[in-house]
Amino acid sequence: MTQLAIGAHVDQTDPIAEARARNAPLVQFFLGDPQGYQGPEFAYAGGAEGLKADAEAAGIDLYVHAPYIVNVATTNNRIRIPSRKLLQQHVDAAASIGAKGLIVHGGHVNKADDPAKGFDNWRKAIEATDLKLPLLIENTAGGDHAMTRYLDRIEGVWAAISGTEQADLVGFCLDTCHAHAGGNALETVVEDVRRITGRIDLVHCNDSRDEFDSGADRHANFGAGKIDPDLLASVVRDAGAPVVCETPGPADAHVADFAWLRERL
């Protein structure tokens, strides 16, 4: 298990250089503004084709994180419709660089809404999107009306999308900080998620600056937060999936986090 692939979330300008600076076999990044609707942008000097070719030549796996504002679950048309469009744009862009997956947050419904409406909107989004690579839905830390904070909501999303033609292309990204802050026991979260989804495709390994069930999404470097070190390592070990550290950088801080984690695996 010490050979598990571990990388980090990095700036998109030169992901290959960022991976090499960390001696990492994989990196994750945004394509454009994580808070904007204007669509993906390629900051890499060689463009999409160059990034794909250079990553393949360097043996580096690429993961793309969709903008935070994507919320395909909401009943608000002014958010849901642009979110679907943005999701498709990022699926296309991520596929064009040969990414291994596109990570997207589960979103939320409004306070007065039945969560079932959010589940069904996820089904409609999967049916409406041409998935050209795995779409990895990530658990989130806060919000009583979130689609993927609580296990029963994750189960609702998965039940809704399981009958779609592209269900096999929908995977799961497990975030340790989000699980801890969201009130999900790390002792059993891997087993709990696998029971629901049948898979864990990627782990976002992050310590948390806040207490269990705080609902706060604030990442910390390993050993500097509130998550028990042995629990953090056990989630990674049990999941057995590639790891992205979204801990505070720069590169040397990530290298230290990689070493900290490997010592405990």
Backbone as CSV, one residue per row, in Angstrom:
resi,resn,N_x,N_y,N_z,CA_x,CA_y,CA_z,C_x,C_y,C_z
1,MET,0.818,-1.200,0.000,0.000,0.000,0.000,0.861,1.264,0.000
2,THR,2.142,1.144,0.339,3.011,2.322,0.325,3.235,2.834,-1.093
3,GLN,2.878,2.033,-2.102,3.042,2.461,-3.487,1.786,3.125,-4.045
4,LEU,0.813,3.377,-3.188,-0.401,4.068,-3.600,-0.050,5.402,-4.245
5,ALA,-0.715,5.725,-5.363,-0.442,6.973,-6.072,-0.973,8.159,-5.272
6,ILE,-0.079,9.082,-4.934,-0.445,10.258,-4.143,0.017,11.516,-4.869
7,GLY,-0.903,12.451,-5.048,-0.582,13.726,-5.672,-1.275,14.862,-4.947
8,ALA,-1.398,16.007,-5.615,-1.938,17.190,-4.953,-2.759,18.023,-5.926
9,HIS,-3.572,18.890,-5.352,-4.263,19.908,-6.145,-3.276,21.041,-6.394
10,VAL,-3.130,21.445,-7.660,-2.102,22.418,-8.037,-2.679,23.503,-8.945
11,ASP,-1.880,24.507,-9.193,-2.247,25.557,-10.134,-2.277,24.977,-11.548
12,GLN,-3.184,25.477,-12.373,-3.386,24.901,-13.702,-2.405,25.408,-14.762
13,THR,-1.599,26.402,-14.433,-0.734,26.995,-15.461,0.231,25.979,-16.055
14,ASP,0.871,25.162,-15.193,1.780,24.125,-15.668,1.696,22.920,-14.741
15,PRO,0.642,22.106,-14.886,0.473,20.953,-14.000,1.629,19.956,-14.072
16,ILE,2.276,19.875,-15.225,3.402,18.932,-15.359,4.554,19.365,-14.464
17,ALA,4.892,20.636,-14.502,5.956,21.160,-13.629,5.573,21.021,-12.167
18,GLU,4.302,21.250,-11.858,3.845,21.128,-10.471,3.977,19.678,-9.990
19,ALA,3.643,18.731,-10.852,3.769,17.322,-10.489,5.236,16.959,-10.253
20,ARG,6.110,17.438,-11.132,7.542,17.135,-10.991,8.117,17.757,-9.727
21,ALA,7.650,18.953,-9.370,8.140,19.622,-8.152,7.790,18.834,-6.903
22,ARG,6.762,18.011,-7.007,6.316,17.193,-5.875,6.686,15.722,-6.040
23,ASN,7.324,15.389,-7.148,7.619,13.997,-7.496,6.341,13.163,-7.415
24,ALA,5.260,13.724,-7.963,3.936,13.114,-7.846,3.507,12.500,-9.172
25,PRO,2.863,11.331,-9.123,2.401,10.670,-10.346,1.050,11.175,-10.835
26,LEU,0.422,12.069,-10.054,-0.869,12.613,-10.465,-1.064,13.994,-9.865
27,VAL,-1.857,14.799,-10.546,-2.219,16.120,-10.040,-3.675,16.419,-10.404
28,GLN,-4.270,17.301,-9.620,-5.630,17.780,-9.874,-5.589,19.299,-9.973
29,PHE,-6.469,19.855,-10.808,-6.482,21.313,-10.984,-7.822,21.735,-11.571
30,PHE,-8.070,23.034,-11.529,-9.236,23.610,-12.188,-8.869,23.990,-13.616
31,LEU,-9.851,23.996,-14.480,-9.685,24.554,-15.823,-10.523,25.832,-15.888
32,GLY,-9.936,26.938,-15.448,-10.666,28.190,-15.414,-11.034,28.595,-14.004
33,ASP,-11.987,29.506,-13.884,-12.400,30.089,-12.615,-13.317,29.128,-11.863
34,PRO,-12.937,28.687,-10.644,-13.796,27.763,-9.900,-15.097,28.397,-9.407
35,GLN,-15.184,29.726,-9.494,-16.390,30.416,-9.031,-17.146,31.097,-10.170
36,GLY,-16.804,30.779,-11.419,-17.410,31.489,-12.548,-18.102,30.566,-13.532
37,TYR,-19.045,31.137,-14.276,-19.821,30.390,-15.272,-19.251,30.519,-16.681
38,GLN,-18.107,31.205,-16.846,-17.654,31.517,-18.203,-17.079,30.326,-18.953
39,GLY,-16.950,29.184,-18.304,-16.497,27.989,-19.009,-15.020,27.722,-18.828
40,PRO,-14.564,26.550,-19.241,-13.168,26.157,-19.032,-12.185,26.971,-19.867
41,GLU,-10.995,27.126,-19.317,-9.894,27.803,-20.006,-8.644,26.957,-19.857
42,PHE,-7.805,26.967,-20.867,-6.543,26.224,-20.826,-5.395,27.216,-20.656
43,ALA,-4.805,27.238,-19.481,-3.700,28.155,-19.200,-2.353,27.573,-19.629
44,TYR,-2.311,26.262,-19.858,-1.062,25.602,-20.229,-0.570,26.134,-21.566
45,ALA,0.705,26.400,-21.648,1.270,27.041,-22.841,1.000,26.245,-24.117
46,GLY,0.973,24.934,-24.005,0.750,24.091,-25.179,-0.707,23.816,-25.467
47,GLY,-1.618,24.443,-24.686,-3.036,24.207,-24.895,-3.443,22.798,-24.486
48,ALA,-4.667,22.430,-24.829,-5.201,21.132,-24.433,-4.398,19.976,-25.039
49,GLU,-4.082,20.077,-26.336,-3.349,18.988,-26.996,-1.956,18.828,-26.406
50,GLY,-1.307,19.956,-26.150,0.030,19.912,-25.570,0.031,19.340,-24.166
51,LEU,-0.961,19.707,-23.376,-1.045,19.196,-22.005,-1.278,17.691,-22.001
52,LYS,-2.158,17.233,-22.870,-2.407,15.794,-22.958,-1.148,15.043,-23.362
53,ALA,-0.469,15.521,-24.393,0.736,14.855,-24.884,1.856,14.877,-23.846
54,ASP,2.044,16.025,-23.207,3.131,16.155,-22.235,2.869,15.330,-20.980
55,ALA,1.617,15.245,-20.565,1.278,14.434,-19.394,1.498,12.952,-19.691
56,GLU,1.089,12.527,-20.877,1.294,11.126,-21.267,2.772,10.793,-21.339
57,ALA,3.565,11.712,-21.903,5.007,11.482,-22.026,5.687,11.416,-20.656
58,ALA,5.169,12.193,-19.709,5.760,12.245,-18.372,5.197,11.172,-17.442
59,GLY,4.160,10.454,-17.892,3.546,9.434,-17.062,2.767,10.009,-15.887
60,ILE,2.171,11.171,-16.086,1.437,11.856,-15.017,-0.059,11.802,-15.312
61,ASP,-0.829,11.331,-14.340,-2.279,11.285,-14.471,-2.875,12.635,-14.089
62,LEU,-3.858,13.080,-14.867,-4.502,14.371,-14.645,-5.936,14.170,-14.172
63,TYR,-6.323,14.949,-13.168,-7.711,15.009,-12.705,-8.150,16.465,-12.727
64,VAL,-9.387,16.688,-13.144,-9.921,18.051,-13.205,-11.058,18.192,-12.191
65,HIS,-11.026,19.295,-11.458,-12.109,19.595,-10.525,-13.044,20.594,-11.180
66,ALA,-14.329,20.254,-11.258,-15.319,21.172,-11.824,-15.475,22.391,-10.913
67,PRO,-15.953,23.502,-11.446,-16.170,24.697,-10.612,-17.089,24.405,-9.430
68,TYR,-16.811,25.076,-8.325,-17.610,24.889,-7.114,-19.077,25.252,-7.322
69,ILE,-19.324,26.184,-8.232,-20.682,26.706,-8.389,-21.612,25.750,-9.127
70,VAL,-21.088,24.689,-9.714,-21.951,23.717,-10.386,-22.908,23.103,-9.364
71,ASN,-24.201,23.227,-9.620,-25.220,22.653,-8.744,-26.367,22.146,-9.614
72,VAL,-26.245,20.911,-10.062,-27.272,20.352,-10.951,-28.468,19.822,-10.178
73,ALA,-28.384,19.822,-8.845,-29.475,19.285,-8.025,-30.577,20.300,-7.755
74,THR,-30.247,21.577,-7.777,-31.174,22.617,-7.349,-32.431,22.700,-8.214
75,THR,-33.506,23.171,-7.592,-34.754,23.402,-8.340,-34.784,24.795,-8.956
76,ASN,-33.760,25.606,-8.659,-33.664,26.962,-9.216,-33.149,26.882,-10.653
77,ASN,-34.022,27.145,-11.610,-33.654,27.034,-13.023,-32.482,27.921,-13.403
78,ARG,-32.374,29.081,-12.756,-31.315,30.035,-13.098,-29.939,29.534,-12.665
79,ILE,-29.917,28.523,-11.812,-28.656,27.909,-11.391,-28.492,26.537,-12.039
80,ARG,-29.570,25.744,-12.068,-29.464,24.370,-12.557,-29.127,24.307,-14.042
81,ILE,-29.789,25.122,-14.853,-29.571,25.068,-16.303,-28.151,25.509,-16.680
82,PRO,-27.659,26.645,-16.161,-26.263,26.995,-16.444,-25.270,25.972,-15.870
83,SER,-25.645,25.339,-14.749,-24.771,24.327,-14.147,-24.626,23.116,-15.061
84,ARG,-25.722,22.694,-15.676,-25.651,21.561,-16.612,-24.767,21.898,-17.808
85,LYS,-24.944,23.120,-18.320,-24.129,23.553,-19.455,-22.652,23.570,-19.068
86,LEU,-22.350,24.114,-17.883,-20.975,24.206,-17.411,-20.386,22.823,-17.173
87,LEU,-21.205,21.915,-16.663,-20.738,20.548,-16.432,-20.343,19.893,-17.749
88,GLN,-21.184,20.032,-18.773,-20.849,19.447,-20.076,-19.574,20.057,-20.643
89,GLN,-19.427,21.363,-20.505,-18.212,22.029,-20.996,-16.963,21.480,-20.318
90,HIS,-17.067,21.224,-19.034,-15.899,20.716,-18.305,-15.663,19.238,-18.572
91,VAL,-16.718,18.483,-18.807,-16.544,17.096,-19.253,-15.764,17.076,-20.564
92,ASP,-16.171,17.919,-21.508,-15.502,17.974,-22.810,-14.042,18.401,-22.666
93,ALA,-13.816,19.436,-21.845,-12.462,19.967,-21.676,-11.555,18.952,-20.982
94,ALA,-12.073,18.305,-19.926,-11.286,17.310,-19.204,-10.953,16.121,-20.093
95,ALA,-11.921,15.705,-20.910,-11.677,14.590,-21.836,-10.622,14.960,-22.874
96,SER,-10.594,16.227,-23.283,-9.659,16.656,-24.321,-8.206,16.614,-23.860
97,ILE,-7.968,16.643,-22.544,-6.590,16.567,-22.043,-6.272,15.165,-21.511
98,GLY,-7.207,14.225,-21.725,-6.976,12.852,-21.298,-7.085,12.651,-19.799
99,ALA,-7.881,13.500,-19.126,-8.022,13.391,-17.678,-8.633,12.048,-17.285
100,LYS,-8.261,11.573,-16.108,-8.767,10.298,-15.601,-10.153,10.446,-14.981
101,GLY,-10.520,11.675,-14.644,-11.832,11.902,-14.068,-12.101,13.374,-13.869
102,LEU,-13.392,13.714,-13.792,-13.828,15.068,-13.482,-14.576,15.010,-12.158
103,ILE,-14.097,15.748,-11.177,-14.690,15.740,-9.845,-15.705,16.867,-9.737
104,VAL,-16.888,16.565,-9.200,-17.933,17.575,-9.051,-18.614,17.403,-7.701
105,HIS,-18.938,18.525,-7.065,-19.631,18.471,-5.784,-21.095,18.087,-5.980
106,GLY,-21.690,17.546,-4.924,-23.044,17.021,-5.016,-24.135,18.062,-5.112
107,GLY,-23.830,19.318,-4.710,-24.830,20.367,-4.780,-25.871,20.255,-3.672
108,HIS,-26.932,21.039,-3.796,-27.945,21.079,-2.751,-29.277,21.570,-3.323
109,VAL,-30.320,21.335,-2.557,-31.633,21.875,-2.892,-31.941,23.029,-1.943
110,ASN,-33.046,23.716,-2.197,-33.448,24.816,-1.328,-34.115,24.284,-0.059
111,LYS,-34.201,25.142,0.924,-34.700,24.747,2.248,-36.081,24.105,2.191
112,ALA,-36.961,24.637,1.366,-38.344,24.152,1.317,-38.528,22.944,0.412
113,ASP,-37.472,22.531,-0.274,-37.593,21.460,-1.265,-37.502,20.071,-0.645
114,ASP,-38.204,19.150,-1.245,-38.049,17.735,-0.927,-36.727,17.271,-1.529
115,PRO,-35.859,16.639,-0.725,-34.575,16.164,-1.273,-34.744,15.279,-2.506
116,ALA,-35.884,14.606,-2.614,-36.131,13.730,-3.762,-36.078,14.500,-5.080
117,LYS,-36.405,15.782,-5.032,-36.314,16.601,-6.242,-34.855,16.743,-6.670
118,GLY,-33.980,16.859,-5.697,-32.545,16.936,-5.995,-32.012,15.636,-6.562
119,PHE,-32.477,14.520,-6.003,-32.056,13.216,-6.519,-32.460,13.077,-7.988
120,ASP,-33.714,13.466,-8.278,-34.210,13.328,-9.647,-33.504,14.286,-10.595
121,ASN,-33.135,15.469,-10.089,-32.385,16.399,-10.929,-30.996,15.855,-11.239
122,TRP,-30.424,15.094,-10.323,-29.152,14.431,-10.623,-29.353,13.396,-11.733
123,ARG,-30.441,12.647,-11.656,-30.731,11.669,-12.713,-30.842,12.363,-14.064
124,LYS,-31.586,13.459,-14.096,-31.767,14.184,-15.346,-30.439,14.733,-15.868
125,ALA,-29.579,15.180,-14.949,-28.281,15.724,-15.363,-27.403,14.654,-15.990
126,ILE,-27.404,13.471,-15.403,-26.606,12.374,-15.967,-27.147,11.976,-17.330
127,GLU,-28.457,11.954,-17.451,-29.056,11.596,-18.741,-28.795,12.657,-19.804
128,ALA,-28.669,13.909,-19.383,-28.501,15.006,-20.340,-27.043,15.279,-20.700
129,THR,-26.112,14.703,-19.955,-24.693,14.973,-20.169,-24.039,13.840,-20.940
130,ASP,-23.243,14.191,-21.926,-22.474,13.200,-22.681,-21.172,12.956,-21.933
131,LEU,-21.160,11.919,-21.110,-19.989,11.636,-20.279,-18.903,10.962,-21.128
132,LYS,-17.812,11.675,-21.282,-16.701,11.177,-22.089,-15.555,10.662,-21.224
133,LEU,-15.745,10.749,-19.909,-14.783,10.263,-18.925,-15.538,10.069,-17.627
134,PRO,-14.938,9.402,-16.626,-15.634,9.211,-15.354,-15.965,10.544,-14.678
135,LEU,-17.214,10.668,-14.233,-17.655,11.811,-13.443,-17.673,11.361,-11.988
136,LEU,-16.831,11.964,-11.172,-16.673,11.531,-9.787,-17.384,12.507,-8.858
137,ILE,-18.508,12.077,-8.291,-19.285,12.917,-7.393,-18.638,12.886,-6.008
138,GLU,-18.425,14.072,-5.445,-17.701,14.209,-4.177,-18.660,14.516,-3.025
139,ASN,-18.400,13.898,-1.882,-19.148,14.239,-0.680,-18.740,15.629,-0.193
140,THR,-19.693,16.344,0.414,-19.445,17.715,0.841,-19.602,17.854,2.350
141,ALA,-19.097,18.962,2.888,-18.961,19.105,4.335,-20.180,19.698,5.031
142,GLY,-20.836,20.658,4.391,-21.846,21.425,5.110,-23.186,21.484,4.422
143,GLY,-24.150,22.053,5.131,-25.476,22.293,4.567,-26.464,21.188,4.879
144,ASP,-27.562,21.548,5.538,-28.587,20.572,5.864,-29.324,20.076,4.628
145,HIS,-29.222,20.812,3.531,-29.964,20.471,2.322,-29.034,19.979,1.204
146,ALA,-27.810,19.612,1.595,-26.821,19.118,0.641,-27.186,17.714,0.169
147,MET,-26.790,17.418,-1.059,-27.079,16.122,-1.658,-26.092,15.042,-1.238
148,THR,-24.863,15.421,-0.859,-23.858,14.386,-0.582,-23.107,14.614,0.730
149,ARG,-23.762,15.300,1.698,-23.143,15.393,3.027,-23.440,14.139,3.831
150,TYR,-24.706,13.747,3.831,-25.140,12.621,4.659,-25.274,11.356,3.818
151,LEU,-25.043,10.206,4.463,-25.061,8.936,3.745,-26.413,8.648,3.106
152,ASP,-27.508,9.013,3.793,-28.818,8.718,3.211,-29.071,9.546,1.956
153,ARG,-28.486,10.753,1.903,-28.630,11.577,0.704,-27.773,11.014,-0.439
154,ILE,-26.579,10.568,-0.108,-25.734,9.929,-1.127,-26.468,8.718,-1.701
155,GLU,-27.123,7.983,-0.815,-27.881,6.810,-1.254,-29.012,7.224,-2.188
156,GLY,-29.663,8.358,-1.897,-30.732,8.849,-2.757,-30.241,9.236,-4.135
157,VAL,-29.085,9.892,-4.181,-28.487,10.269,-5.467,-28.150,9.010,-6.269
158,TRP,-27.531,8.037,-5.603,-27.098,6.834,-6.328,-28.274,6.003,-6.810
159,ALA,-29.314,5.944,-6.016,-30.504,5.204,-6.439,-31.115,5.854,-7.674
160,ALA,-31.083,7.181,-7.712,-31.690,7.903,-8.838,-30.897,7.729,-10.122
161,ILE,-29.571,7.705,-10.014,-28.761,7.649,-11.233,-28.417,6.221,-11.649
162,SER,-28.690,5.258,-10.771,-28.255,3.884,-11.058,-28.949,3.277,-12.271
163,GLY,-30.127,3.816,-12.628,-30.843,3.277,-13.772,-30.531,3.964,-15.087
164,THR,-29.639,4.954,-15.057,-29.299,5.667,-16.287,-28.305,4.864,-17.121
165,GLU,-28.278,5.139,-18.417,-27.408,4.389,-19.327,-25.935,4.601,-19.028
166,GLN,-25.603,5.762,-18.459,-24.190,6.075,-18.208,-23.783,5.858,-16.748
167,ALA,-24.587,5.118,-16.000,-24.321,4.937,-14.571,-22.922,4.391,-14.293
168,ASP,-22.410,3.567,-15.211,-21.079,2.987,-14.997,-19.970,4.030,-15.083
169,LEU,-20.274,5.201,-15.657,-19.286,6.272,-15.756,-19.377,7.261,-14.596
170,VAL,-20.277,7.005,-13.661,-20.407,7.861,-12.483,-19.728,7.179,-11.306
171,GLY,-18.686,7.820,-10.782,-17.941,7.268,-9.667,-18.027,8.158,-8.444
172,PHE,-17.209,7.850,-7.443,-17.271,8.587,-6.177,-15.886,9.063,-5.760
173,CYS,-15.841,10.303,-5.292,-14.628,10.878,-4.707,-14.896,11.112,-3.233
174,LEU,-14.142,10.448,-2.375,-14.320,10.552,-0.927,-13.335,11.557,-0.340
175,ASP,-13.871,12.632,0.233,-13.046,13.660,0.873,-13.054,13.448,2.382
176,THR,-11.881,13.279,2.977,-11.792,12.973,4.404,-12.193,14.160,5.281
177,CYS,-11.779,15.378,4.901,-12.172,16.567,5.661,-13.678,16.738,5.603
178,HIS,-14.253,16.577,4.425,-15.691,16.740,4.261,-16.464,15.684,5.053
179,ALA,-15.984,14.445,5.048,-16.654,13.382,5.793,-16.629,13.691,7.294
180,HIS,-15.472,14.087,7.801,-15.296,14.435,9.216,-16.181,15.622,9.592
181,ALA,-16.102,16.691,8.816,-16.874,17.896,9.112,-18.361,17.679,8.876
182,GLY,-18.684,16.745,7.977,-20.072,16.459,7.666,-20.746,15.519,8.645
183,GLY,-19.982,14.993,9.602,-20.559,14.133,10.625,-20.610,12.667,10.283
184,ASN,-19.738,12.226,9.389,-19.668,10.814,9.008,-18.451,10.164,9.668
185,ALA,-18.680,9.102,10.395,-17.596,8.447,11.137,-16.534,7.909,10.189
186,LEU,-15.293,8.380,10.352,-14.217,7.922,9.480,-13.884,6.449,9.718
187,GLU,-14.249,5.936,10.893,-13.985,4.529,11.189,-14.710,3.608,10.201
188,THR,-15.862,4.070,9.699,-16.680,3.192,8.849,-17.028,3.806,7.496
189,VAL,-16.531,5.023,7.211,-17.022,5.745,6.029,-16.698,5.029,4.713
190,VAL,-15.547,4.381,4.626,-15.204,3.667,3.389,-16.190,2.529,3.156
191,GLU,-16.446,1.751,4.191,-17.409,0.653,4.091,-18.814,1.190,3.796
192,ASP,-19.183,2.289,4.460,-20.515,2.872,4.274,-20.711,3.353,2.834
193,VAL,-19.710,4.054,2.306,-19.813,4.581,0.944,-19.819,3.449,-0.077
194,ARG,-18.970,2.475,0.122,-18.921,1.342,-0.822,-20.241,0.564,-0.822
195,ARG,-20.878,0.461,0.330,-22.159,-0.222,0.406,-23.194,0.484,-0.473
196,ILE,-23.097,1.804,-0.544,-24.059,2.601,-1.309,-23.692,2.668,-2.790
197,THR,-22.435,2.984,-3.063,-22.023,3.286,-4.438,-21.347,2.112,-5.136
198,GLY,-20.806,1.193,-4.352,-20.074,0.069,-4.925,-18.654,0.416,-5.335
199,ARG,-18.241,1.677,-5.103,-16.917,2.080,-5.594,-16.433,3.357,-4.900
200,ILE,-15.123,3.484,-4.825,-14.466,4.744,-4.474,-13.333,4.897,-5.480
201,ASP,-13.421,5.909,-6.317,-12.489,6.068,-7.427,-11.311,6.977,-7.099
202,LEU,-11.507,7.860,-6.124,-10.487,8.845,-5.776,-10.705,9.250,-4.326
203,VAL,-9.605,9.525,-3.621,-9.690,10.053,-2.260,-9.080,11.450,-2.231
204,HIS,-9.845,12.404,-1.718,-9.288,13.708,-1.365,-8.879,13.601,0.096
205,CYS,-7.586,13.479,0.341,-7.104,13.303,1.704,-6.713,14.659,2.281
206,ASN,-7.483,15.102,3.257,-7.257,16.400,3.884,-7.524,16.299,5.374
207,ASP,-6.687,16.952,6.168,-6.996,17.124,7.584,-8.002,18.268,7.677
208,SER,-8.612,18.431,8.857,-9.650,19.447,9.043,-9.283,20.402,10.165
209,ARG,-9.508,21.680,9.937,-9.246,22.686,10.968,-10.352,22.727,12.014
210,ASP,-11.426,21.980,11.768,-12.607,22.075,12.629,-12.992,20.719,13.215
211,GLU,-13.886,20.771,14.193,-14.303,19.575,14.909,-15.249,18.716,14.069
212,PHE,-15.431,17.488,14.506,-16.351,16.542,13.876,-17.751,17.128,13.815
213,ASP,-18.416,16.974,12.674,-19.790,17.425,12.444,-19.948,18.946,12.533
214,SER,-18.865,19.684,12.285,-18.905,21.144,12.337,-19.611,21.748,11.132
215,GLY,-19.616,21.012,10.016,-20.162,21.534,8.771,-19.238,22.502,8.065
216,ALA,-18.023,22.660,8.573,-17.067,23.635,8.024,-16.065,22.954,7.099
217,ASP,-15.878,23.534,5.922,-14.951,22.983,4.929,-13.659,23.791,4.953
218,ARG,-12.778,23.455,5.907,-11.495,24.155,6.022,-10.399,23.102,6.175
219,HIS,-9.600,22.964,5.116,-8.572,21.938,5.093,-7.343,22.352,5.896
220,ALA,-6.635,21.338,6.400,-5.381,21.569,7.121,-4.348,20.555,6.660
221,ASN,-3.088,20.904,6.804,-2.022,19.944,6.522,-2.088,18.808,7.537
222,PHE,-1.576,17.661,7.146,-1.682,16.465,7.982,-0.994,16.674,9.330
223,GLY,-1.696,16.289,10.386,-1.157,16.432,11.735,-1.383,17.791,12.342
224,ALA,-1.883,18.748,11.543,-2.114,20.105,12.038,-3.592,20.370,12.288
225,GLY,-4.429,19.346,12.070,-5.864,19.537,12.196,-6.476,18.686,13.290
226,LYS,-7.780,18.439,13.159,-8.565,17.795,14.214,-8.845,16.319,13.955
227,ILE,-8.379,15.791,12.825,-8.637,14.384,12.514,-7.527,13.514,13.083
228,ASP,-7.908,12.439,13.740,-6.938,11.498,14.286,-6.052,10.957,13.165
229,PRO,-4.727,11.048,13.310,-3.817,10.623,12.232,-4.029,9.179,11.786
230,ASP,-4.269,8.286,12.737,-4.457,6.885,12.381,-5.740,6.682,11.584
231,LEU,-6.785,7.455,11.936,-8.047,7.377,11.187,-7.869,7.880,9.763
232,LEU,-7.149,8.989,9.631,-6.915,9.565,8.307,-6.212,8.557,7.413
233,ALA,-5.183,7.939,7.945,-4.432,6.952,7.170,-5.265,5.710,6.871
234,SER,-6.115,5.325,7.818,-6.911,4.113,7.617,-7.930,4.289,6.491
235,VAL,-8.471,5.500,6.352,-9.406,5.759,5.255,-8.698,5.571,3.920
236,VAL,-7.499,6.132,3.797,-6.724,6.010,2.562,-6.386,4.550,2.293
237,ARG,-5.966,3.864,3.337,-5.581,2.462,3.194,-6.783,1.615,2.771
238,ASP,-7.915,1.817,3.444,-9.098,1.001,3.163,-9.694,1.302,1.788
239,ALA,-9.637,2.572,1.377,-10.204,2.943,0.074,-9.380,2.375,-1.072
240,GLY,-8.061,2.391,-0.923,-7.192,1.803,-1.941,-7.252,2.483,-3.289
241,ALA,-7.649,3.758,-3.304,-7.792,4.516,-4.549,-6.701,5.579,-4.632
242,PRO,-6.455,6.123,-5.833,-5.502,7.229,-5.935,-5.891,8.369,-4.989
243,VAL,-4.873,9.114,-4.549,-5.067,10.145,-3.526,-4.665,11.515,-4.060
244,VAL,-5.531,12.495,-3.844,-5.202,13.898,-4.093,-5.216,14.625,-2.757
245,CYS,-4.107,15.249,-2.413,-4.043,16.068,-1.199,-4.416,17.501,-1.578
246,GLU,-5.469,18.000,-0.982,-5.894,19.380,-1.214,-5.506,20.242,-0.003
247,THR,-4.397,19.892,0.581,-3.884,20.611,1.749,-3.169,21.882,1.294
248,PRO,-2.989,22.843,2.211,-2.299,24.081,1.830,-0.894,23.805,1.294
249,GLY,-0.547,24.493,0.195,0.772,24.367,-0.427,1.721,25.366,0.152
250,PRO,2.915,25.550,-0.372,3.459,25.185,-1.681,3.936,23.735,-1.779
251,ALA,4.776,23.497,-2.791,5.190,22.133,-3.115,5.848,21.426,-1.938
252,ASP,6.721,22.110,-1.208,7.429,21.435,-0.121,6.482,21.023,0.996
253,ALA,5.396,21.773,1.188,4.390,21.392,2.181,3.666,20.131,1.735
254,HIS,3.399,20.030,0.429,2.760,18.824,-0.097,3.693,17.617,0.014
255,VAL,4.958,17.810,-0.284,5.936,16.716,-0.168,5.980,16.210,1.269
256,ALA,5.927,17.134,2.220,5.913,16.748,3.631,4.638,15.982,3.977
257,ASP,3.520,16.410,3.406,2.268,15.701,3.641,2.303,14.293,3.043
258,PHE,2.876,14.172,1.841,2.995,12.844,1.221,3.796,11.911,2.130
259,ALA,4.928,12.411,2.650,5.800,11.598,3.500,5.088,11.207,4.804
260,TRP,4.372,12.174,5.369,3.610,11.925,6.603,2.608,10.793,6.381
261,LEU,1.906,10.846,5.248,0.885,9.850,4.950,1.503,8.494,4.671
262,ARG,2.554,8.468,3.875,3.184,7.188,3.521,3.735,6.471,4.756
263,GLU,4.233,7.235,5.713,4.755,6.624,6.952,3.675,5.855,7.698
264,ARG,2.422,6.263,7.508,1.322,5.667,8.262,0.529,4.635,7.466
265,LEU,0.863,4.501,6.190,0.162,3.501,5.386,0.762,2.104,5.571
